[in-house]
């Protein structure tokens, strides 16, 4: 894998980490400020948080694999 491709993967990891953090903050805000009244929002926000974290993990694993190939 080229250095340019690895840099793109690093950029992807940073992007997905930011998105996962933003989604986690939304879940935190729901828990801290809106529950139990807004319980109907919980599943949707929890699912979106899971997906965001999974995307970050997938991107991280791709980066680690690419870095291991170049060693």
C-alpha positions, -999 to +999 in steps of 0.1 A: +000+000+000+013+034-009+020+062+017-007+082+001-032+054+007-022+051+043-026+088+048-061+085+034-068+057+058-055+078+087-077+107+076-107+083+075-099+070+110-099+106+123-131+114+106-149+083+119-136+089+154-150+125+153-183+112+141-184+085+167-176+111+194-203+134+182-228+106+182-217+095+217-223+131+229-258+130+215-265+097+234-250+112+266-272+143+263-302+121+259-294+101+290-284+131+311-311+156+300-341+139+285-347+105+300-371+090+310-395+113+291-377+108+257-372+071+260-387+066+225-355+083+211-332+059+228-331+030+204-325+052+173-297+072+189-282+041+204-282+024+170-267+054+153-240+055+180-233+018+175-230+023+137-207+053+141-184+034+165-184+003+142-174+025+113-145+039+133-134+004+144-136-009+108-115+021+096-090+016+124-086-021+115-080-013+078-054+012+088-036-013+111-037-039+084-022-015+059+005-004+082+014-041+090+017-047+052+042-020+048+065-032+076 
